[in-house]
Amino acid sequence: MHSPTSFDFFAPCPRGLEAALAAELAEIAARPYPGAAQAVFSPGAAVPGGVHFRGGWTIGMAANLHSRIASRVLLKIAERAYRNEQDIYALAAEQQWEAWFSAKETLRVDLTAIKSPLRSLEFATLRVKDAVCDRLRQVSGARPNVDTVQPDVRVFAFLTANACTLYLDTSGEPLFKRGWRLDKGAAPLRENLAAGILRVAGWTPGTPLYDPMCGSGTFVAEAGQMALGIAPGVERRFGFEKLKQYDVSAWQAMKVEALDAKRAVRAATTDALQIFGSDISGDMLEKARANLARAGLPAIALKQLDARVMTPPTSTPGIVIANPPYGERIEVRGRGPRGEIREREHHDGDGFRRAQPDAPDAEFFQAFGDALKKRFSGWHAFVLTADRKLPGLMRLRESTKTPLFNGALECRLFRFDLVTGSVKPRRPSEPGTDDTRPE
Ligand SMILES: C[S@@+](CC[C@H](N)C(=O)[O-])C[C@H]1O[C@@H](n2cnc3c(N)ncnc32)[C@H](O)[C@@H]1O
């Protein structure tokens, strides 16, 4: 069989992070790898939702192990124009799947489409699955079983208005599943979105970083691992490990190097990272601590604190990063008249107590904005939210806003430059024009 030394890959990522992923992939390709002088790599186009690239197995495996932003790494098998399901079946049936896996492996097929004229995408998915199974039965006498939950092998089909692309997934579980998160907490940020935000924010190790609503600790864990050179995928397995063709010895060397790097991290180093987190919820902090320990960062100190009373954790200014509660998913607590923490609740007439959605949010975000203005002079704050009115609530004007998708939820990453004397007040027509200058 013809065995190429270079392949076409596509790495999907959260929408809005394509440029960040392209830059990250170029850095991953430029690293030295044991046994390989440099990974064969040519960058491809960044398209909405992902980045194309070409390279050998080394870069395919390295992207899985080291990319913090990709959701998966897909290996392109074939691409051709189609008009109907039969064309798709024919394309899938022609491919030498037997070169990659056998009928002993379980299979899952997924299909996504943009502007496809086909009436049933479910039927198209079945045709791809049938084609792969029929092909394997033809060449080996046996069909693979389908397993939608924990398949050994995943095939992805992507349809546009007239082209069908077939991919073999090299990742398995999506790459944002790093293996360190056991307890999710209420609304965790996906790890790859958090890592992408750190890059978009321009954070680099050594700059103080503070997440005052750290929840399960996603920003803190990603930043800590970045600072210490701990590979995001060091604790997990990948889909390519089930394939017949991959560079086993290069992979073992790469993995051993990553494991050694994680083991070499000392608690004392972790402590000196200048990475800080706090949250109002003690339960969330317990989860975050357990997550950080599994991520190899046991000594990062986390404090239980209301974000409204936060103070800078270092005298050197740095970056505040936050993904505040949104909508009614999480209760925003208020401080009572005597300083005690009390839940703000209302009753919906059904006997269930609920977090009050509006007033406490406005009060909280105004107080959060005030804390930034008054105490974080010289810092830059980045806030991810689906609420476009958040700068108004915080009584701050953003200097940039970057559209990003948190799953299907369209969000903005607002940047606020809290430079002394230059915090921009909102215009008179906007809320909160009374006093927006830093003190
Ligand atoms: C959307 S979650 C953040 C999730 C986090 N980025 C993660 O990945 O797990 C919002 C967090 O804000 C916290 N929170 C709510 N009110 C707060 C307050 N007044 N001060 C500090 N944290 C607060 C919640 O406990 C929750 O952990």
The ligand as a Tripos MOL2 file, in Angstrom:
@<TRIPOS>MOLECULE
LIG
   27    29     1     0     0
SMALL
NO_CHARGES

@<TRIPOS>ATOM
      1 C1        -19.4930   30.7130   35.2640 C.3       1 LIG1
      2 S1        -18.7650   30.2680   36.7560 S.3       1 LIG1
      3 C2        -17.0580   30.3270   36.4300 C.3       1 LIG1
      4 C3        -16.6090   29.0330   35.9070 C.3       1 LIG1
      5 C4        -15.1340   28.8970   35.8480 C.3       1 LIG1
      6 N1        -14.5300   29.7570   34.8320 N.3       1 LIG1
      7 C5        -14.8180   27.4390   35.5780 C.2       1 LIG1
      8 O1        -14.2560   27.1660   34.5520 O.co2     1 LIG1
      9 O2        -15.1850   26.5920   36.3950 O.co2     1 LIG1
     10 C6        -18.9750   31.6660   37.7720 C.3       1 LIG1
     11 C7        -18.3690   31.5390   39.1450 C.3       1 LIG1
     12 O3        -18.5990   32.7600   39.8390 O.3       1 LIG1
     13 C8        -18.7470   32.4640   41.2080 C.3       1 LIG1
     14 N2        -19.4100   33.6040   41.8710 N.ar      1 LIG1
     15 C9        -20.7230   33.9370   41.8890 C.ar      1 LIG1
     16 N3        -20.8900   35.0580   42.5980 N.ar      1 LIG1
     17 C10       -19.6630   35.4620   43.0180 C.ar      1 LIG1
     18 C11       -19.1750   36.5570   43.7910 C.ar      1 LIG1
     19 N4        -19.9920   37.4590   44.2900 N.pl3     1 LIG1
     20 N5        -17.8490   36.6390   44.0250 N.ar      1 LIG1
     21 C12       -16.9980   35.7140   43.5400 C.ar      1 LIG1
     22 N6        -17.4070   34.6510   42.8160 N.ar      1 LIG1
     23 C13       -18.7090   34.5280   42.5510 C.ar      1 LIG1
     24 C14       -19.5500   31.1850   41.2240 C.3       1 LIG1
     25 O4        -19.3630   30.4950   42.4480 O.3       1 LIG1
     26 C15       -18.9530   30.4430   40.0210 C.3       1 LIG1
     27 O5        -17.9430   29.5690   40.4190 O.3       1 LIG1
@<TRIPOS>BOND
     1     1     2 1
     2     2     3 1
     3     2    10 1
     4     3     4 1
     5     4     5 1
     6     5     6 1
     7     5     7 1
     8     7     8 2
     9     7     9 1
    10    10    11 1
    11    11    12 1
    12    11    26 1
    13    12    13 1
    14    13    14 1
    15    13    24 1
    16    14    15 ar
    17    14    23 ar
    18    15    16 ar
    19    16    17 ar
    20    17    18 ar
    21    17    23 ar
    22    18    19 1
    23    18    20 ar
    24    20    21 ar
    25    21    22 ar
    26    22    23 ar
    27    24    25 1
    28    24    26 1
    29    26    27 1
@<TRIPOS>SUBSTRUCTURE
     1 LIG1         1 GROUP 0 **** ****
